[in-house]
């Protein structure tokens, strides 16, 4: 055997990085698990990104639900107060629908907004 034979490669010691790469990264189980995780996080229909987006949408709808429930409670209280009190009903009709009694007149005053001084 000749020393300068091109078919014979010299044996060199492996570096710690090369050992790590051969032992873990090229390992078929590691590649399989890593591929599975990448698929589940980014590409699957139930991926982490989709679930996160759906959770934020759920939170938004829960906030809307809480708002509408509080508005419902306020309107329900107002309706009950209005239906149980004749004076309250009359006041509401006069203020919002300009209703009047048969023997009275209503004057609606309109202010010209161009002539009103604006306060700083």
MOHUWO-V165772 format. One record per residue. N is the residue number from 1. RES is the residue in three letters. OMEGA is omega in whole degrees, -180 to 180 (NA if undefined). Layout:
BEGIN
N|RES|OMEGA ; N|RES|OMEGA
END
This chain:
BEGIN
1|UNK|-179 ; 2|UNK|-179 ; 3|UNK|-177 ; 4|UNK|180 ; 5|UNK|-177 ; 6|UNK|-180 ; 7|UNK|-179 ; 8|UNK|180 ; 9|UNK|179 ; 10|UNK|178 ; 11|UNK|179 ; 12|UNK|-179 ; 13|UNK|-180 ; 14|UNK|179 ; 15|UNK|179 ; 16|UNK|178 ; 17|UNK|179 ; 18|UNK|177 ; 19|UNK|180 ; 20|UNK|-179 ; 21|UNK|-179 ; 22|UNK|-174 ; 23|UNK|-172 ; 24|UNK|-171 ; 25|UNK|180 ; 26|UNK|179 ; 27|UNK|-176 ; 28|UNK|179 ; 29|UNK|178 ; 30|UNK|180 ; 31|UNK|-180 ; 32|UNK|-179 ; 33|UNK|180 ; 34|UNK|178 ; 35|UNK|178 ; 36|UNK|-180 ; 37|UNK|178 ; 38|UNK|179 ; 39|UNK|-177 ; 40|UNK|-177 ; 41|UNK|-171 ; 42|UNK|-168 ; 43|UNK|-174 ; 44|UNK|180 ; 45|UNK|176 ; 46|UNK|-177 ; 47|UNK|180 ; 48|UNK|-178 ; 49|UNK|179 ; 50|UNK|180 ; 51|UNK|178 ; 52|UNK|179 ; 53|UNK|179 ; 54|UNK|177 ; 55|UNK|178 ; 56|UNK|177 ; 57|UNK|177 ; 58|UNK|179 ; 59|UNK|179 ; 60|UNK|-179 ; 61|UNK|176 ; 62|UNK|176 ; 63|UNK|177 ; 64|UNK|179 ; 65|UNK|179 ; 66|UNK|179 ; 67|UNK|-178 ; 68|UNK|176 ; 69|UNK|178 ; 70|UNK|177 ; 71|UNK|178 ; 72|UNK|180 ; 73|UNK|179 ; 74|UNK|-179 ; 75|UNK|178 ; 76|UNK|178 ; 77|UNK|179 ; 78|UNK|180 ; 79|UNK|-180 ; 80|UNK|179 ; 81|UNK|-179 ; 82|UNK|-177 ; 83|UNK|-177 ; 84|UNK|-176 ; 85|UNK|-177 ; 86|UNK|-180 ; 87|UNK|178 ; 88|UNK|179 ; 89|UNK|180 ; 90|UNK|179 ; 91|UNK|-180 ; 92|UNK|-180 ; 93|UNK|180 ; 94|UNK|-176 ; 95|UNK|-172 ; 96|UNK|-177 ; 97|UNK|178 ; 98|UNK|178 ; 99|UNK|-177 ; 100|UNK|175 ; 101|UNK|-175 ; 102|UNK|-174 ; 103|UNK|-180 ; 104|UNK|179 ; 105|UNK|179 ; 106|UNK|176 ; 107|UNK|178 ; 108|UNK|-179 ; 109|UNK|179 ; 110|UNK|-179 ; 111|UNK|178 ; 112|UNK|-173 ; 113|UNK|180 ; 114|UNK|-178 ; 115|UNK|-179 ; 116|UNK|178 ; 117|UNK|178 ; 118|UNK|180 ; 119|UNK|-180 ; 120|UNK|NA
END
